[in-house]
Amino acid sequence: MLLTGGLKSLLPHVLRRTIRCNGLSISNTSGMAEGYKQANIVILHKSLADDFEKFCRANDGPLPLLHRSQPGDWKCPSLRSDSDIRTDCLQYRKYEHGACTGSLKSLKEYSEQLKDMVTFYLGCSFSSEKAIQKAGIPIRNIEQKCNASMYKTSVPCNSISMFHCNLVVTMRPIPESKLGAAVSATSGLIEAHGAPIHIGDPGLLGIQDLSKPDYGDPVHLHPGDIPVFWASGVTGVEAIINSRAPLAFTNSPDCTFVTDLERGTVSSSGGAPQVHCISRDPLHFSIVSAEAAQKINTLETLIGVDPGERGIGHLRRQGELLAASLALSRAGSVLVTTGFPTHYSHQPPEENDGPPGALAIAAMLQALQKRVAMVTDRRAMELNTKIIEEAVQLGILKKPIPLLSYQRENANSALMFLCENGNPARPRFDHLVAIERAGMAADGNYYNARKVNIKHLVDPIDELFLAAQSIPGITTTGVGDGGNELGMGKVKDAVKKHIKNGDVIACDVEADFTVVAGGKASESTGAARGPQWQNCQSGDGGGWAALPQHPLTDD
């Protein structure tokens, strides 16, 4: 019997011959035939083949299709020269009406049934192991001499006819200092699932316990390791189970089909991908191309100009806009708030830069097919309702967004507002955004830039941001230009030191990400933008025309 130590350097055709002779004392093919692609196998009746191919095409992350055979064809010359799918996997599984009814060393006894069956060869993450190791990254399951860990998630795949299931992922522990290298090593390997689909807390994928994988073996994390998840071809097994096909075969999840195809070179458009931490509780990293990151950082510089020479440059923290953007890109449901009643003696008292910004964010989120709602002061509900209606009429919004108000009734009001039945494990929103929203100062009051207390015009929406700090899965962003806006508590020391009246007006409530946006130097007054909004409605005192055309620097 061949010793396992030299298997990783064997050529594929030698390894296949050894498998056919049952000459291996191994339980999986992870780490075998280094540098060559491996494939997961799904074999089902020809009457189901077209729909399963459509399912693969609709979910090509977990199910990259390498080859589809003709009925009864158990050879695959495009993937390897001497193949016989009946014997070339270490172990197979048999499924009947959705139930696994056997584990097999060979499919030869089913040769007659296979004449009416089609074989699908699907890309496998084992193919990327050599690239990961070449980048200087340890593969813990190989070190621990076990199979990789695979888990069912709560993430649904796109359904096609009778084929439906949730995504299955492969987890590999990666040292935090090597996360960028792991992404770079795999992002171009599309036929091996490409870049990770999630980095960080497994609970965000619906995985409750890493020590209990649904497939494979538990892999232990070393101190400093981060769980990194790639889409898995075992997703196809789940689809077969849920389809309840009368008869189907797959390879055992840890015993893939080794091909003659060498792993291709990695290439990625937009420069090398970068990995950024967007949350520490729960732990969550996100991936962005170098090109996109550069554009966002350039935009952050452009919006950080200080037209009123108020000293807001001292409040800027480079990278906050990028982190906020990545967090928003991961969110499925976003709550936006705005409203700064700085012109307390006018009706309505709102400043006019917040609402357009809030609607722009809402439009962007709708375009990305995310759920979005807005929360504002109860006194401003009618005004914002008209603004939203006009935004829909003008095509700014695809459809109306829910408009909410918040009032404190008891100690649990914020939790009940943000979570279903007040359960922190079931948040209604993933991200909160405050844009030009009056923020509570350290003494509990709300101030405009001139130290005028406007608390009587502001509802306690800050409480939602405070509550979000203790709800795993909710991140927050604050956008402002003076330091007295909701979320600017993150830079309150700089506000107190560099902003006029900062010791009094500084917002005390932090957001996870603080974006400083001053605007263009020509916008010394609201009139720079006012007329275009005034044209949207006339005469009835509502909508954009109702917003006062006062100096933008008064908040």
N, C-alpha and C positions, 0 to 999 in steps of 0.2 A: 504494500500500500504506500502511495506517495506521501511523503511528509509534507506538512502544510507550509513550512518555512519558506520554500522556494516557489510557491504557487503564484505569488504576486508578479514574478518575472517570467512566468510561462507565456508562450505565445498562445493566442486563443485556440488554434486548431489542436494543439497538444492538450490543452485543458479540456476541450470538448471530448476528445477521445478517452481521456481519463474518466470523465464523468460518465460516459456511456458504459465503461467497464466497471462502474461502481468502485473505482479505486481511490476514492477520497474519504478522508476522515474529518470532513468539515461540515458545518451546518449552514453556511451562508457563503455568498460570493463577494461580499464586501472586501475590497482590497485585492481581489484576484485580477490577474492579467492587467496590470497597471497600464494606464494610458489608452485602453480600448473601451469603446462604448458597450454598455450593458443595456438590456431591454426587459421590461415587464411584458408578460404575455397574457392575452385574453383570447379564448377560443369559444365561439358560440355559433349557433345555427345560422345558415346563410340568410334565412328570412329576417333575421334581426340585424344583419351586418350593416345595412345602409343607415339605419337609425343610430347604431352605435358609433359609426364613423362621424355622423353629424354631432353626436354628443362629444366626441373627442375634439372635433373642430371648434365647438362652442366652448370648450374648456381646455384649451391647448396649453395652459400653464401646467396643470398636473398630468395631462395626457397628450404630450407631443407625439404625433403619429409618425413613426419611422417607416412602417410598411404595412400594407393590408394584402393578405394572400388571396388567391382564388380558392373557391371551395375545394376541399380535398387536397390542397397543395401543402405538404408539410415541409417543403424545402423553401429556402429564402436566399437565393444567390446574391441579391443586392446587399445583404447584410453579412453573409458568410458563405464560403465556397462549398462546404460539405455538411450543411445543416440538415437536421432531422428533428423537427419540433417535438416529436414523440419521445425523444430520448435525451435532448440536449440541455435540460434543466436538472438541477440536483433533485428537485422535488416539485410535485404538482399538487394542486387541490382540485377536487371535483365538487361541483355545485349542482344541486337538483332543486328546482323551484325555490331558490333563494337560500337553501341550507347547504352548508358544507357537509358532504357525506363521505369524504374519504381523502386520504393523503397518499399520493402515489409516487413511485420511483420512475415509472414509465407509463406512456399512454398507448403503447403498442396494442394492448388488448382492446382498445377502443378504435382501432384503425377503420372499422366499417362505419362507425358513427362519424368519424372525422371526415369521411368523404363528402358529407353534406355540411361541413363546418368551415368557418373562416377564421384565420388567425390574425390577430392584431398585435403588432410589435410596437411598444410604447417606450419612449425615452425614460431613463432611470437616473436617479441622483448618484448612484454608485459610479456613474461615468465621470463625475466631477471630482472624485476623491483625489486623483493624482494632481489635478490643478490646485486643489486646496493645499495638499502637502507641499507642492512645489513653491507655494507662496510662504512657506515657513510656518504653516498652521497645523497644530496637532489634530489628528482625528481620534477623538477619545474612544469611540467604540472599537477601533482597530487596536489602540493601546490596551484596552480592557478585554480584547479577544472575544468580542460579542457582536451581535448585529446592531444596526442603528435602531433608534426608537422611533416608532411611527404612531401617530395619534389621530383619532377622529376629531374634527372640529365642529363648531356651530356655524361655520360659514357655508352657505348653500352654493352648490354648483348650478349652472344653467341646465334646466331640464329639457330633454328631447324625448318626446313620446313616452315610452315606458322606462326610460333611463333617467334616474334622478338620485341624488345623494348629496351629502355634505363633503366638503374637501377633507382629504387626509393629508397630513404633513409629516415630513421627516425632521426630527430635531437633532442638531449637532451642537454640543457646547463649544463656544469659541471664546478665547480670552478677549476681554474688552479692548485691549490694545491692538487686536488683530481683526476687529470687525470690518474695517475698511478694506483690508487685504482680502478677507473672505468674500465680500461683495464683488470686488474687482475680479477675483479669480473665477467667479461663477456667472457673472451677469451676462457674459457673451455666449454662454453655453446653453442656448435656448432648448436644444434637444435633450438636455439634462435638467430641465426646469428653470434654468437661468438663475437670477438673483433670488435671495430669500424673500418670502412674502411677509415675514414678520420677524422682528428682533425684540426680545424682551419678555415681559410677563405672559406666561402661557394662558392665564385666565382671560386675556383679551381675545383669545381664539376659542374660548369655551373649554379649555383643557384644565381640569381640576387638579391633577396629580401627575407630575412627571415620572414618578416612580412606578406608575401603572400604565405602560404603553398598551395600546390596542393591538399593535403588531410589533414584532421584533423584541428587543430586550431593553431593560432599563440601562441607561448610560449615566454614569455619575459625573456631575460637574465638579471641577476643581475650583478652589478659591479664586475669584476673579473671573470665572467663566460666565458668559451670558448665553442663555438658550436662544438659538437661532433656528428658524423654521423655514424649510423649503417645501414647495408643493411636492406631493408624492404620487407616483403612478399607481399606488395601491388604491387611490381613489376609484380606479376602474373596477377593483374587486367589490367595493361598496355599491357601485352602480349595478353590477351583476347580481349581487344579493337582493337589492331592492327591486330589480326588474322581475325577479322570480322566474327567470328563464328555465324551461324544462331541463336543459342540460347545458353546462358550461364548464370550461377548465381554465385555470390560471396557473402561473408558477406560484410556488410558495413565496410570500412577500420578501423573504430573505435569500431566495435562490433564483437569481435572474438568468437571463439568456445572454451569454457572452458573444459579442459579434467580432468580426474582423475589422471593423471600422475604427480607425484611430481617432482619439479625441482631437477635435479641431482646435485651432488657436483662438484665444479670447480676443474679441474686438468689441468695443462699445462706442456708440456715437455720443457726442456731447461731452467728451472728456471722461476721465476716470470718475466713477461714482463716489460720493462722499456719504458718510454715516454721521448723523447728528442725534444726540439725545434730546427728546422733546418732553420727557417726563421721567422723574425718578420714582414716583409713587402714583400709579403702577409704573414699573420700569418699561420704557418704550423708546426705541430708536427708530429713525426714519431715514430713507435713502433718497438722495437727490444727485442729479448729474452735476459735474463741475461747472458746466456751461449755465445751467439754470441757477445754480447757487450764485455765480458771479453776477448774473442779471439782477437777481433779487437784492444782492448786496449793493449794487450800483443804484438801484431804485431807492434803497434805504438812505443812501447818501443824498440823493436828489430831494427826497421829501423832508429831509432833516434841516433844510435851510431855515434861517431865523429872520423872517421879513420884518418883524417888529423889534428886533434886537433886544429880545427879552432874556437872552442867556440860555435858551433851550438846548444849545449845543452841548452844554454840560450834562444834560439829562440823557443823552444818547448812549446806548450800549450796542456796539456793533454786533450784528448777528441776531438781534431780537426779531426783526421782520422775517428772516429766513426760518427761524424756529417756529414762529407763529404760523407761517405759511404751511410748513410741514405738518404741524398739529392739525390745522384746518383740513389739509388734504386727507388726513386719516379719519376725520370726524364724519359721522353719518347724519347727525342732527345738531343744529347750531342755533343758539339763542342770541339775538343781537339786541343791544339796548343803546339808546341815544337820548339826548335832551339836556340842554344846559340853559336854564332860564335866567341868564345873566342880566337881561333887560327887564328887571322885576317890576318896573313901573309901566310897562307896555302890555298890550294884549294882542296876540300871545307873546309871552316873554322869551320865547326860544331864540337862541342864536341860530344862524342859518347854515353853518357848515356841517353840523352833525347829521341831520336827516338825509341830505344827498349822499353822504358817505355811507350811512347805514343801508340805504337802498342799493347803492353800488355793490356793497358786500353781499346783500341778499340776492341780487341779480347774478353775481358770480357763483354763489352757492347753488342757485337754481340751475344754472347752466351745467354745473357738475353733478346734477341730479341728487343733491343733498336736501334733506328736510331743513327748513329754516322758519323760525318764528321771531317776533319782535316783542319786547316788553318795554313799556314806557309808563310815565306818570298817569295816574287816573285822570287828572285835569286835562291832559293832552291827548286823550284817546280820540276825540272827534277830529282834531287837527290831523293826527297821524293816519286815521282811517281815510280821510280825503286824500292825503298824500299818496297812500298806497293805491287807492283807486285810480288816481291820475297816472301813477307809474305803470299800472297795467294798461290803461288806455293808450299811453305813449309807447308801449312795447318795451319799457325798461324792465319790467317784471313779466315773466311768462304767465303768472297767475297770482292772485292775492295771497299774501302770507298771513298766518294767524297773528292777531295783535292782542297782547295780553297786558294785564296790569298786576302789580304785586302789592299787597298790604300785609303788614305783620299783625297776626291775630294771636299768636302764642309762640313759645320757644321753638316749636317744630315747623313753623310756617314755611321757612325757606327749604327745609328738607322735603316737605310735602309738595312744594311747588316743583322742585327739581327732579324728584324721584317718584316712581309709581308707588302709591301707598306709603310714601316716606321710607322706602327700602333703599339704602345706599347701593345695594347690589343691582338695582334696576333703574339707573338714571334715564331720564327722558332726553337729556341732551349730552353730547360728548364735549361740546366746547361752548364757552360763553365769550361774546365779544362786546366790549363797551367802546363806542367811538364818540368822542366829545360828549361824554356823560358826566355831569357833576358828581364829584367824589367826596366822600365824607372825610373831614379833617379829624385830627387827633382828639379834639374836644367834642366830637359828635355833630358839629354843625357843617354846613356847606357854604362855601364862599366863592364869590367871583374874584376877578383879579384885583379889584379895588378894596378887598376885605369886607364887602357887604355880605351879610349873612342872608342867604336865600333858602334856608331850610324849609320854610313854610311852603315852598313851591316844589319840593323834591320828595318823592316817595323813596322808601328805604331799599332800593334795588341793590345797594351795596351788600346787603345781607346774603343775596344769592351768591355773590363772589366769595364772601367769607365762608359760606357753607360748602361751596365747591372745593375749598382747600382740603376738606376732610372726606370727600367722596371720591374713591378711586375711579378713574376713567373719565373724569371731567377736567379739562384744562381751560385756561382763561387767557384772554388777551385784552389789554387796555391801550387805546389810542388817544393821544392828546397832544396839546401844544403849549401847555402852561404849567403842568405839574399839579393842578387842582382837579384833574379829571379822574374818574373811576379807573383804578388799576395802577395809577402812578405811584402808589405807595412803595413800589419796588425801588424807586429812585428818590424817595422823600428826603433823604439826607442831602442830596444834590439840590433838590428844590429849595430847601431851607437855606442853603448856602448861597445859591446863585440867582434865584428868582425873587423879584421884588415882592415883598410881603409873604415870602415863602414860609417863614416861621409860623404864620397863621393859616394860610390857605392850603398848604400842602396836603394832598390826599393821603390818608393813612392806610388805605385798603390796597393790598397788592394784587396784581395779576401775575400769572406765570410768565407772560411775555409782555413787555412794555414797548410800544412803538411810538416814537416821537415824530410827529408830522407837522411841520410848520407851514408849508405851502410856498407859493411863488412870491417873490418880493413885490410884485405889482399888486398883490392883494392886500393892500393896507386897509381897505374897507370892504364891506359886504357888497358894495355896488359892482365890484369886479365880476361877481357871479350872479348878482340879483336879477338883472333884466331877463336872462334866458329862462329863469324859473317863473318870473312874473308873466311871461307870455303863455305859460301853460294853462292859466285859468284867470278869469277876470270877473270882477263884480260881486261874487258871492261871499267874499271874506274867508274862503277856505283854501285848502291845498297849498301849493308852493307860494302863491301870491300872498298868503297870510304871513309868511315868515318875514320878520323884520329885517330891513336892510341896514344893519348897524355894524360898527367896526368888529371885525373878527377877533381882535386882540383883547376884547373886554371880558372874556371868560376867566 
